[in-house]
């Protein structure tokens, strides 16, 4: 029987080699699977970062975001499976691993591949010895153990991909840390690429319009405001209308204001502020405009004024408190609606608004009452096309209080000295915004010395006004004698009344009139005369200096007189002479006024007046004839057409004329000093009489029955405050009189030393013997102790002595005047002519005074005829 065939023999791979190959496979799979995972993760994170980055610079469109998302997920969805199929699925068997090892170790790889093939052979033992196969496998396994199969693994990119993944994760984490809102926004837009979710910008703008209507043909402003959550606050931004030049705007607080020129056609504005970009569609339209605004004003009843219409072209209305104002606006097209208000004042709401009544193109508010404060009335309107008018249109209504009238006196100095029978002319003018009722004049007197007389008080109306009279004026001729006002200090004030019920009169600045006695007036004229003489003497000294310089010029040779230096000296002399002439003319005018004022005072004697007139006449001749001729000759000497001899002759004539002028000027000074000496002598009489009058007034006041009965026998501390104040005034008056008498005595001593006149010596000795200053001081001390009887006795005695000395000097003045008048029979005619002229002048002055007092009486008559009606 034949032998049966033997079963195939399989020889497994040695265990050590199998372990090596399993370990190699695991390491291969682990590396490639990690690479696939890391690559897929990298793709996802990188796609997110791309969207995050693009969102920072523009509004990434949905399709682009979708493409980026697909591209990012493709690494995980496509690349990873392919990668795993290549490295995992295709390297799961030993032969596949052997081929991979062969790439690194070709010999070992081939033998490993042979071992794997031997393992799978199905031959029986007769054809292939199992022991030989096992030995061969063992030999390859031993060789494999000596080698590190890990070195045959393909290069691992796990670390690279891991580093890349860590990097993109770090970038993503950094983006979330630095800008979490931006990160979450980009993540949402990445996950949902086709959503309309807006991209996050670090610059956030509030209420950005998609479409904006602007006035056609007008420049307009686009204002954008940063949102409260805006992380960036850029300093500036740009906006561009179509293809026009971009417009820049600097941040103001949280707003950006872009000013665009007028536009006619629709367009798109592209705005870029920081990383915020917006597009706004612009549609220009003509807006309805206001053609005219006016107001109907109804005044308060007390003003008695009719209502009137006021054009409000300026947008401001000013009216008196209590008025009612209705505002009317007329537009360019028919209006659909209009509103006003709320009423505001200094950004505070002071009144509610409302709807305006519409009539075609006009809109009118109801009457608005105007109180103490004004208000602003905003007005808005919409036309029948649905277009609103220009924003910010408003009318300001200012409240004007019915202020007191303005009243003033013009045409007279604030202080004026005059005699009682003189008249001053001035004008009273008043202004008021809302009508003057009347204007007038009041006066109040005050005695500057102790007396029992009553100070003058009174008033008179000047002119009536009316509700529409905003200005009133009237001429006033005021004479103290007309109102029986004796010498005293008088304060004049003009007053005005308007129509506001209960308002007191408005008063002007006061004018102080010093109404003088003849003695006081003479003393004032004496002081003015002293100043005029000082000015005349100064002019004479200056003229003497000019005369000496002209003499020096006269001594120059004919040729040197034509040189530039001499010509400059001549020019300076001519200018100085012109100034001298002007000063002399001014002084002559002052002297003329002083002469006229002196002629009004009867206490100034004729001889003094004559000497004043002579001095005045000399001064007039000097200013009008002599000195201008000198100036002319000096000018002729500078004429370039003159010969040397002619220039020399002009200077010589100027010197001769100036010499004569100096003599006349000195003669005028002598005449003025003579007049002043007589004036001074006459003032002693006036001053003594005034002191006597003061003492008489003090004696009369302290013994006045009502005052004496209240104060007799009482200590000063026990007196009533009013009586105490009156006593203080009397003591002050006594002290002033004592000082005046001391000055009289001192001046009398100097005058006697100059003139050596007998009468003045007698008075001076009598004053010294009587110790009048000590007596007056005793009276003051008695008054301070409130011993009225003793004060009356001392004052009366002092007054009697002062009057006695005044009479003595008055007689001396009359004797002296007569002696001088009769000493020269040849001067009788000139004296008679002057006396006649003086009488005519006084008659003219008296006539002028009568006419002035007649005007004053006429003003007073009119004031009494039209008594002011009670308001």
C-alpha positions in Angstrom: 0.0 0.0 0.0 1.3 3.3 -0.8 2.4 5.8 1.9 -0.1 8.5 2.8 1.1 12.2 2.4 2.2 14.1 5.4 0.3 17.2 6.7 1.8 20.7 6.0 4.0 22.1 8.8 3.7 25.8 9.8 6.6 27.4 11.6 5.5 30.5 13.6 7.7 33.6 13.8 9.8 33.5 16.8 8.2 35.2 19.8 11.0 37.7 20.3 10.6 38.8 16.6 6.9 39.1 16.9 7.2 41.3 20.0 9.6 43.5 18.1 7.3 43.9 15.2 4.2 44.5 17.4 6.2 47.2 19.3 7.3 48.7 16.0 3.6 48.7 14.7 2.3 50.4 17.9 4.9 53.1 17.7 4.3 53.7 14.1 0.5 53.9 14.6 0.9 56.2 17.7 3.1 58.6 15.8 1.0 58.9 12.7 -2.3 59.0 14.6 -1.0 61.8 16.8 0.2 63.6 13.7 -3.2 63.3 12.1 -5.0 64.5 15.2 -2.6 67.4 15.7 -2.8 68.4 12.1 -6.6 68.4 12.2 -6.6 70.4 15.4 -4.1 72.8 13.9 -6.3 73.3 10.9 -9.4 74.1 13.0 -7.6 76.6 15.3 -5.7 78.1 12.4 -8.9 78.7 10.5 -10.4 80.4 13.5 -7.3 82.6 13.8 -7.6 83.6 10.1 -11.2 84.7 10.7 -10.2 86.5 13.9 -7.4 88.3 12.0 -9.6 89.2 9.0 -12.3 90.5 11.3 -9.9 93.0 12.7 -9.4 94.7 9.3 -12.7 94.3 7.5 -16.2 92.8 7.6 -15.3 89.3 6.4 -18.1 88.1 4.1 -20.0 84.9 4.9 -18.7 82.9 1.9 -15.1 83.8 2.8 -15.7 82.6 6.3 -17.3 79.5 5.0 -14.4 78.8 2.8 -12.0 79.3 5.7 -14.0 77.0 7.9 -14.1 74.3 5.2 -10.4 74.7 4.7 -9.7 74.4 8.4 -11.9 71.3 8.9 -10.5 69.6 5.8 -7.4 68.8 7.7 -9.4 66.9 10.2 -12.1 65.6 7.9 -10.0 64.7 4.8 -6.3 64.8 5.5 -6.5 62.8 8.8 -8.4 59.8 7.4 -6.1 59.6 4.4 -3.1 59.9 6.6 -4.5 57.1 8.9 -5.3 54.9 5.9 -1.7 55.3 4.7 0.1 54.7 7.9 -2.3 52.6 10.0 -4.4 50.6 7.6 -1.6 49.9 5.2 0.8 49.0 7.9 -1.1 46.5 9.9 0.6 43.2 8.6 4.1 41.9 9.3 5.0 42.0 5.6 3.9 45.6 5.4 6.0 46.4 8.4 9.0 44.5 6.9 8.8 46.6 3.7 8.8 49.8 5.8 11.8 48.5 7.8 13.5 47.7 4.5 13.6 51.4 3.6 15.9 51.9 6.5 17.6 48.5 6.7 17.4 46.9 3.3 19.1 43.6 4.2 17.3 43.1 7.4 14.1 44.1 5.8 14.4 41.6 3.0 15.2 38.8 5.5 12.3 39.8 7.7 10.1 39.7 4.6 11.5 36.2 3.9 10.7 35.1 7.5 7.2 36.4 7.1 6.9 34.4 3.8 8.4 31.3 5.4 5.8 31.5 8.1 3.0 31.4 5.7 4.3 28.5 3.5 2.1 25.3 3.4 4.7 22.8 2.2 5.0 19.5 4.0 8.1 18.2 5.8 9.3 16.2 2.7 9.6 19.3 0.6 10.8 21.8 3.2 12.5 21.0 6.4 10.7 22.7 9.3 13.9 22.7 11.3 15.7 24.6 8.6 12.9 27.2 8.4 12.9 27.5 12.2 16.6 27.9 12.2 16.5 30.6 9.6 13.8 32.5 11.5 15.7 32.2 14.7 18.8 33.6 12.9 16.8 36.6 11.6 15.1 37.2 15.0 18.6 37.2 16.6 19.8 39.7 14.0 16.7 41.8 14.6 17.3 41.8 18.3 20.7 43.2 17.7 19.2 46.1 15.7 16.9 48.9 17.0 13.8 48.7 14.8 12.7 52.1 16.1 15.3 53.7 14.0 13.5 52.3 11.0 10.4 54.3 11.8 9.6 57.2 9.5 10.5 60.7 10.8 7.9 61.8 13.3 6.3 65.3 12.9 4.4 65.0 16.1 6.6 67.5 17.8 6.3 69.9 14.9 2.6 69.6 14.7 2.4 69.8 18.5 4.4 73.0 18.5 2.2 74.3 15.8 -0.9 73.4 17.7 0.5 74.9 20.9 1.4 78.1 18.9 -2.0 78.5 17.4 -3.6 77.7 20.7 -1.4 80.3 22.4 -2.3 82.8 19.7 -6.0 82.1 20.2 -5.7 82.2 24.0 -3.7 85.4 23.7 -6.4 86.9 21.5 -9.1 85.8 23.9 -7.1 87.3 26.9 -6.4 90.6 25.1 -9.8 91.0 23.5 -12.3 88.5 24.8 -15.2 90.2 23.2 -13.5 90.1 19.8 -12.6 86.5 20.3 -16.1 85.3 21.1 -17.5 87.4 18.2 -15.0 85.8 15.8 -15.6 82.3 17.2 -19.4 82.8 16.7 -18.8 84.1 13.1 -16.4 81.2 12.5 -18.7 78.5 13.7 -21.7 80.1 11.8 -20.1 81.6 8.8 -23.4 82.3 7.0 -25.0 84.2 9.9 -25.5 87.9 9.9 -23.7 88.4 13.2 -21.6 91.6 12.9 -17.9 91.5 13.5 -16.6 92.9 16.8 -14.6 96.1 16.5 -12.6 97.7 19.3 -14.1 101.0 18.2 -17.8 100.8 18.8 -20.2 103.5 17.5 -23.7 104.1 18.6 -26.7 104.4 16.4 -24.9 104.5 13.1 -27.7 105.1 10.5 -27.9 102.9 7.4 -29.6 105.8 5.5 -29.5 109.5 6.2 -31.5 112.3 4.7 -29.7 115.7 4.5 -30.8 119.1 3.3 -30.1 119.5 -0.4 -27.7 122.2 -1.4 -26.5 122.8 2.2 -23.4 121.8 3.9 -24.2 119.2 6.5 -22.5 117.5 9.5 -22.4 113.8 10.2 -21.9 113.2 13.9 -21.0 109.8 15.2 -20.6 108.9 18.9 -18.5 106.2 20.5 -20.4 103.5 22.3 -20.2 103.2 26.0 -18.5 99.8 25.5 -15.9 101.0 23.0 -12.5 99.8 23.9 -10.7 102.1 21.6 -11.2 105.9 21.5 -9.3 107.0 18.4 -8.2 110.6 18.3 -9.5 111.1 14.7 -11.5 109.4 12.0 -12.1 109.8 8.3 -15.2 109.8 6.1 -15.5 109.9 2.4 -18.6 110.9 0.3 -18.4 108.9 -2.9 -15.2 109.7 -4.7 -14.8 113.1 -3.1 -11.8 114.0 -0.9 -12.0 112.4 2.5 -13.0 114.5 5.5 -11.2 114.2 8.8 -12.6 114.7 12.2 -10.9 115.0 15.6 -12.5 113.4 18.6 -14.4 115.8 20.8 -15.2 114.2 24.0 -16.8 111.0 22.6 -18.0 112.3 19.3 -16.7 112.8 15.8 -18.1 115.6 13.6 -17.6 115.3 9.9 -18.5 118.4 7.9 -19.4 117.8 4.3 -20.0 120.4 1.6 -23.4 120.8 0.0 -24.6 117.8 -2.0 -27.1 117.6 -4.8 -27.1 113.9 -5.7 -27.5 110.8 -3.5 -24.4 109.0 -2.5 -22.7 106.8 0.1 -20.4 107.9 2.9 -17.8 105.4 4.0 -16.7 106.1 7.6 -13.5 104.7 9.2 -12.9 105.3 12.8 -10.3 103.1 14.3 -11.2 99.6 13.2 -14.8 100.5 12.8 -16.0 100.9 9.2 -19.5 101.8 8.1 -21.3 102.8 4.9 -24.2 105.3 5.1 -26.5 106.1 2.2 -27.1 109.8 1.8 -30.3 111.2 0.3 -30.3 115.0 -0.2 -33.7 116.9 -0.1 -34.8 120.5 0.0 -36.1 121.3 3.5 -38.9 123.8 4.2 -37.6 127.1 5.3 -39.0 130.0 7.4 -39.4 133.2 5.3 -40.5 135.5 8.1 -41.0 135.5 11.8 -42.8 138.2 13.7 -44.5 138.7 17.0 -47.6 140.4 18.2 -46.8 142.1 21.5 -49.5 143.3 23.9 -48.1 145.6 26.6 -49.3 145.8 30.3 -52.4 148.0 30.8 -50.6 150.6 32.9 -48.3 151.6 30.1 -51.4 152.7 28.0 -49.6 151.6 24.8 -51.3 149.9 21.8 -50.3 146.4 20.7 -47.7 146.2 17.9 -46.2 143.8 15.5 -42.4 143.3 15.7 -40.3 141.8 13.0 -38.1 139.1 14.5 -35.5 138.9 11.7 -32.8 138.7 14.3 -34.6 136.0 16.3 -34.6 138.1 19.4 -37.5 140.0 21.0 -37.1 142.3 23.9 -40.2 143.5 25.7 -41.3 144.8 29.1 -42.3 142.5 31.9 -46.0 141.7 31.9 -46.3 141.7 28.1 -48.0 138.9 26.2 -46.2 137.7 23.1 -47.6 135.6 20.2 -45.0 134.4 17.7 -45.9 133.7 14.1 -43.6 131.8 11.6 -44.3 131.9 7.8 -42.7 129.0 5.8 -41.9 128.6 2.1 -44.4 125.7 1.7 -47.7 124.8 3.2 -47.3 123.3 6.6 -48.7 120.0 7.9 -47.8 120.5 11.6 -45.8 122.8 13.9 -44.9 122.7 17.5 -43.2 125.0 20.0 -41.4 124.5 23.3 -40.7 123.6 25.8 -39.8 127.1 27.0 -36.3 127.1 28.4 -34.0 129.5 30.2 -30.3 128.7 30.6 -31.1 125.1 29.6 -33.7 124.8 32.3 -37.3 124.2 31.3 -39.5 127.1 32.5 -42.7 126.4 30.6 -44.5 123.7 28.6 -44.7 123.7 24.8 -47.6 122.9 22.6 -49.1 122.8 19.1 -49.1 125.9 17.0 -52.2 126.8 14.9 -51.7 126.3 11.2 -53.0 128.4 8.4 -51.5 127.6 5.0 -47.8 128.5 5.3 -48.1 130.2 8.7 -47.9 128.8 12.2 -48.8 130.8 15.3 -48.2 130.2 19.0 -50.8 131.1 21.6 -50.1 134.3 23.7 -47.1 133.7 26.0 -46.9 135.8 29.1 -43.5 137.4 29.8 -42.5 137.4 33.5 -39.4 138.6 35.3 -37.2 136.4 33.3 -37.1 135.8 29.6 -37.2 132.4 27.8 -36.3 130.7 24.5 -39.0 129.3 22.3 -37.8 126.4 20.1 -40.0 126.0 17.0 -40.1 122.9 14.7 -42.3 122.3 11.7 -43.1 119.7 9.0 -44.4 120.5 5.6 -47.0 118.6 3.6 -44.2 116.6 1.9 -43.2 115.3 5.3 -39.9 117.2 5.5 -38.9 118.8 8.7 -37.5 122.3 8.9 -34.0 123.1 10.0 -33.2 122.0 13.6 -32.3 124.5 16.2 -34.7 127.2 15.0 -35.7 129.2 18.1 -36.8 132.7 19.1 -35.4 134.3 22.2 -37.7 136.5 24.2 -35.9 138.7 26.7 -37.7 140.2 29.6 -36.9 143.9 30.2 -37.9 145.3 33.5 -39.6 148.7 33.4 -36.5 150.5 34.7 -36.4 153.8 36.3 -35.9 156.8 33.9 -32.5 158.2 33.3 -32.4 161.9 34.2 -29.5 164.4 34.0 -28.7 168.1 34.0 -26.4 169.4 31.3 -25.0 172.8 30.4 -23.9 173.8 33.9 -20.9 172.8 36.0 -21.4 170.5 39.0 -20.4 173.3 41.3 -21.2 176.9 40.5 -20.9 180.1 42.6 -23.3 183.0 42.0 -25.1 186.0 43.5 -28.8 185.7 44.4 -29.9 187.9 41.6 -28.0 186.0 38.9 -29.6 183.4 36.7 -28.1 180.2 35.4 -29.4 178.5 32.2 -29.2 174.8 31.8 -31.1 171.9 30.3 -32.8 168.9 31.9 -33.1 165.8 29.8 -34.6 162.4 30.6 -34.9 159.0 28.8 -37.1 156.0 29.4 -38.0 152.9 27.4 -41.7 152.9 28.1 -42.9 156.4 28.5 -42.3 159.4 30.7 -45.0 161.1 32.7 -43.2 164.3 33.5 -39.8 165.8 34.5 -39.1 168.6 37.0 -36.5 170.2 39.3 -36.1 170.4 43.1 -33.7 172.2 45.4 -32.7 172.0 48.9 -30.6 174.5 50.8 -28.0 174.3 53.6 -26.5 177.1 55.6 -22.7 176.9 56.0 -22.9 179.1 59.2 -25.0 179.1 62.3 -28.2 181.0 61.8 -31.8 180.9 62.8 -33.1 181.1 59.2 -34.7 178.2 57.5 -32.9 176.6 54.5 -34.6 176.9 51.1 -36.6 174.0 49.7 -38.8 173.7 46.7 -39.6 172.1 43.4 -41.2 172.8 40.1 -42.3 170.9 37.0 -40.5 171.4 33.8 -42.5 169.6 31.1 -45.2 166.9 30.8 -44.7 163.7 28.8 -47.0 160.9 27.7 -47.1 157.1 27.2 -45.2 157.3 23.9 -42.7 159.9 25.1 -39.4 158.1 25.5 -37.4 161.3 25.7 -38.2 164.6 27.4 -36.1 167.7 27.7 -36.6 171.3 28.9 -34.6 174.5 29.3 -34.4 175.9 32.7 -33.6 179.5 33.8 -33.0 179.3 37.6 -32.6 182.5 39.6 -32.4 182.2 43.4 -34.0 185.7 43.8 -37.1 184.5 41.9 -37.6 181.9 44.6 -36.6 184.2 47.5 -33.5 182.2 48.2 -30.9 184.0 50.3 -27.2 183.2 50.2 -26.6 179.6 51.2 -25.4 176.3 49.7 -28.1 175.0 47.4 -28.4 171.5 45.9 -30.3 171.1 42.6 -31.6 167.8 41.4 -33.7 167.1 38.4 -36.4 164.4 38.7 -38.4 162.2 36.4 -41.6 160.1 36.8 -42.7 157.2 34.6 -45.9 155.2 34.4 -45.0 152.3 36.7 -47.4 152.4 39.7 -45.8 153.0 43.0 -42.3 153.8 41.6 -40.6 156.8 43.3 -39.0 159.5 41.3 -35.7 159.1 39.6 -33.2 161.8 40.4 -30.2 163.2 38.5 -26.7 163.8 39.8 -26.8 166.9 42.0 -25.6 170.3 41.0 -24.3 172.4 43.9 -24.9 176.2 43.8 -23.0 178.4 46.2 -25.2 181.5 46.5 -22.9 184.1 47.8 -23.2 187.4 49.6 -21.5 190.4 48.1 -18.7 190.1 50.5 -18.2 186.4 49.7 -18.5 187.1 46.0 -15.8 189.8 46.3 -13.5 187.5 48.1 -13.9 184.9 45.4 -13.2 187.5 42.7 -10.1 188.5 44.6 -8.8 185.0 44.6 -9.4 184.7 40.8 -7.7 188.1 40.4 -4.6 186.9 42.3 -4.3 183.9 40.0 -4.7 186.1 36.9 -2.0 188.4 38.1 0.4 185.5 38.7 -0.2 184.3 35.2 0.4 187.8 33.8 3.7 188.1 35.8 4.7 184.6 34.5 4.0 185.7 30.9 6.1 188.9 31.5 9.1 186.8 32.8 8.9 184.5 29.8 8.6 187.4 27.4 11.7 188.9 29.1 13.6 185.7 28.3 12.5 185.7 24.7 13.5 189.4 24.4 17.0 188.6 25.7 17.4 185.7 23.2 16.2 188.0 20.4 18.8 190.6 21.4 21.5 187.9 21.1 20.3 187.1 17.6 20.4 190.8 16.7 24.0 190.9 17.7 25.0 188.2 15.1 26.6 189.2 11.8 24.4 189.4 8.8 26.0 186.3 7.3 25.7 184.2 10.5 22.0 185.2 10.9 21.4 183.3 7.6 23.1 180.1 8.9 21.0 177.0 9.8 21.6 177.3 13.5 20.5 180.9 13.7 17.4 180.1 11.6 16.5 177.3 14.0 16.8 179.7 16.9 14.6 182.2 15.0 12.0 179.5 14.3 12.0 178.5 18.0 11.6 182.1 19.0 8.7 182.5 16.6 6.9 179.4 18.0 7.5 180.5 21.6 6.1 184.0 20.7 3.0 182.4 19.2 2.4 180.4 22.3 2.9 183.6 24.4 0.3 185.3 22.2 -2.2 182.5 22.7 -1.7 182.5 26.5 -2.1 186.3 26.6 -5.3 186.1 24.6 -6.7 183.4 27.0 -5.7 185.5 30.0 -7.3 188.7 28.5 -10.5 186.7 28.1 -10.4 185.6 31.7 -9.7 189.1 32.8 -12.7 190.4 30.8 -15.0 187.8 32.4 -13.5 188.8 35.8 -14.2 192.4 35.1 -17.8 191.7 34.1 -18.3 189.7 37.3 -16.7 192.4 39.4 -19.1 195.0 37.8 -22.0 193.0 39.1 -20.7 193.4 42.7 -21.6 196.8 44.1 -19.0 196.5 46.9 -16.1 196.9 44.5 -15.3 200.6 44.0 -15.1 202.5 40.8 -11.3 203.1 41.0 -10.5 199.4 41.4 -12.7 198.7 38.4 -11.0 201.4 36.3 -7.5 199.9 37.1 -8.8 196.4 36.2 -10.2 197.8 32.9 -6.9 199.5 32.1 -4.9 196.3 32.7 -7.5 194.3 30.7 -7.2 196.8 27.8 -3.4 196.6 27.8 -3.6 192.8 27.7 -6.1 192.8 24.8 -3.8 195.2 22.8 -0.8 193.0 23.5 -2.6 189.8 22.4 -4.2 191.3 19.3 -1.6 193.8 18.1 1.8 193.9 19.7 2.7 190.3 20.2 1.4 189.1 16.8 3.5 191.8 15.1 6.6 190.5 16.9 5.8 186.9 15.7 5.3 188.2 12.2 8.7 190.0 12.2 10.5 186.9 13.5 8.8 184.9 10.7 9.9 187.5 8.1 13.5 187.2 9.3 13.4 183.5 8.3 12.3 184.2 4.7 14.9 182.7 2.3 14.1 185.4 -0.3 15.4 188.1 2.0 18.8 189.5 1.7 21.1 189.4 4.7 20.5 193.1 5.4 16.7 192.6 5.2 16.8 189.7 7.7 18.9 191.8 10.0 16.4 194.6 9.8 13.5 192.3 10.6 15.2 191.0 13.7 16.0 194.6 14.8 12.4 195.6 14.3 11.2 192.6 16.3 13.5 193.5 19.2 12.3 197.1 19.2 8.6 196.0 19.1 9.2 193.4 21.8 10.9 196.1 24.0 7.7 198.3 23.7 5.5 195.2 24.3 7.5 194.4 27.5 7.0 197.9 28.7 3.3 197.7 28.1 3.2 194.3 29.7 4.9 195.6 32.8 2.6 198.6 32.8 -0.3 196.1 32.7 1.2 194.2 35.6 1.6 197.4 37.6 -2.0 198.4 36.9 -3.2 194.9 37.8 -1.2 195.1 41.1 -2.7 198.5 41.9 -6.2 197.1 41.3 -5.4 194.1 43.3 -4.1 196.2 46.2 -7.4 198.2 46.2 -9.2 194.9 45.8 -7.3 193.5 48.8 -8.0 196.6 50.8 -11.7 196.3 50.0 -11.7 192.6 50.9 -10.6 193.5 54.5 -13.9 195.3 54.9 -15.8 192.4 53.4 -14.0 189.9 55.5 -14.5 191.8 58.7 -18.2 192.2 57.8 -18.5 188.5 57.1 -16.8 187.6 60.4 -19.2 190.0 62.2 -22.1 188.4 60.5 -20.9 185.0 61.5 -20.7 186.1 65.2 -24.1 187.7 65.0 -25.5 184.5 63.6 -24.0 182.5 66.4 -25.3 184.9 69.1 -28.8 184.8 67.5 -28.8 181.0 67.3 -27.7 180.3 70.9 -30.3 182.7 72.3 -33.1 181.6 70.0 -36.0 181.0 72.5 -36.9 177.4 71.6 -33.3 176.2 71.6 -32.3 178.2 74.7 -35.3 177.0 76.7 -34.4 173.4 75.9 -30.7 173.6 76.6 -30.2 176.3 79.3 -28.5 175.0 82.4 -28.0 171.5 81.1 -24.8 169.5 80.7 -23.8 168.7 77.2 -24.2 165.0 78.0 -27.8 165.6 79.0 -28.8 167.3 75.8 -31.2 165.8 73.2 -29.2 164.3 70.3 -30.6 166.8 67.9 -29.7 169.7 70.2 -26.3 168.2 70.8 -25.7 168.0 67.1 -26.8 171.6 66.6 -24.4 172.7 69.4 -21.6 170.9 67.7 -22.3 172.7 64.5 -22.3 176.1 66.3 -18.9 175.3 68.0 -17.4 174.3 64.7 -18.7 177.6 63.2 -17.2 179.5 66.0 -13.8 177.8 65.6 -13.8 178.6 61.8 -14.6 182.2 62.5 -11.8 182.4 65.1 -9.4 181.1 62.4 -10.7 183.6 59.8 -10.1 186.5 62.2 -6.6 185.4 62.9 -5.9 185.3 59.1 -7.5 188.7 58.7 -5.2 190.1 61.4 -2.1 188.5 59.8 -3.0 189.6 56.2 -3.7 193.1 57.6 -0.3 193.2 59.1 1.4 192.4 55.7 -0.8 194.8 53.8 0.1 197.7 56.3 3.8 196.8 55.9 3.4 197.3 52.1 1.2 200.4 52.1 1.8 202.1 55.5 -1.7 203.5 55.5 -2.8 205.0 58.8 -6.3 203.5 59.0 -5.0 200.0 58.6 -2.4 200.6 61.3 -5.2 201.8 63.7 -7.3 198.7 63.0 -4.3 196.5 63.4 -3.4 198.1 66.8 -7.0 197.9 67.9 -7.2 194.2 67.1 -4.0 193.5 69.0 -5.1 195.5 72.0 -8.5 193.9 72.2 -7.0 190.4 71.8 -10.0 189.6 69.6 -8.6 186.1 68.8 -8.5 185.3 72.5 -12.0 186.6 73.0 -13.4 184.5 70.2 -11.6 181.4 71.5 -13.2 182.1 74.9 -16.6 182.1 73.2 -15.8 178.7 71.7 -15.0 177.3 75.1 -18.1 178.7 76.6 -20.2 177.2 73.8 -18.5 173.8 74.4 -19.8 174.1 78.0 -23.3 175.0 76.8 -23.3 178.4 78.5 -25.6 180.1 76.0 -26.0 183.5 77.8 -22.2 184.0 78.1 -21.7 182.9 74.5 -24.3 185.4 73.3 -22.7 188.2 75.2 -19.2 187.4 73.9 -20.3 186.9 70.3 -22.3 190.1 70.3 -19.3 192.2 71.6 -17.0 190.6 69.0 -19.5 191.3 66.2 -19.7 195.0 67.3 -16.0 195.4 67.2 -15.6 193.7 63.9 -18.3 195.9 62.4 -16.6 199.0 63.9 -13.3 198.1 62.3 -15.0 197.4 59.0 -16.6 200.9 59.0 -13.2 202.5 59.7 -11.6 200.8 56.8 -14.6 201.5 54.6 -14.2 205.2 55.3 -10.5 205.0 54.4 -11.3 203.3 51.1 -13.8 206.0 50.2 -11.3 208.8 51.2 -8.6 207.2 49.2 -10.8 206.8 46.1 -11.8 210.4 46.3 -8.3 211.8 46.7 -7.0 209.8 43.7 -10.0 210.9 41.6 -9.5 214.6 42.3 -5.7 214.8 42.1 -5.5 215.2 38.4 -7.9 217.6 36.8 -6.6 216.6 33.3 -8.0 213.0 34.0 -11.5 214.2 34.7 -12.9 213.4 31.3 -11.5 209.9 31.1 -12.8 209.2 34.6 -16.2 210.5 33.6 -16.1 208.4 30.4 -15.2 205.3 32.4 -17.9 205.9 35.0 -20.4 206.3 32.2 -19.2 203.2 30.5 -19.4 201.3 33.9 -22.9 202.5 34.5 -24.0 201.4 31.0 -22.4 198.0 31.6 -24.2 197.6 34.9 -27.5 198.7 33.3 -27.0 196.1 30.6 -26.2 193.4 33.2 -29.3 194.4 35.2 -31.4 194.2 32.0 -30.0 190.8 31.3 -30.7 189.7 34.9 -34.3 191.0 34.6 -34.8 189.1 31.4 -33.3 185.9 32.9 -35.5 186.3 36.0 -38.5 186.8 33.8 -37.7 183.5 32.1 -37.3 181.9 35.5 -40.7 183.3 36.6 -42.2 182.0 33.3 -40.9 178.5 34.0 -42.3 178.7 37.5 -45.7 180.0 36.3 -46.0 177.1 33.8 -45.2 174.7 36.6 -47.9 176.0 38.8 -50.5 176.3 36.0 -50.3 172.6 35.1 -50.4 170.8 38.4 -49.2 167.2 38.0 -52.1 164.8 37.9 -52.0 162.0 40.5 -51.0 158.7 39.1 
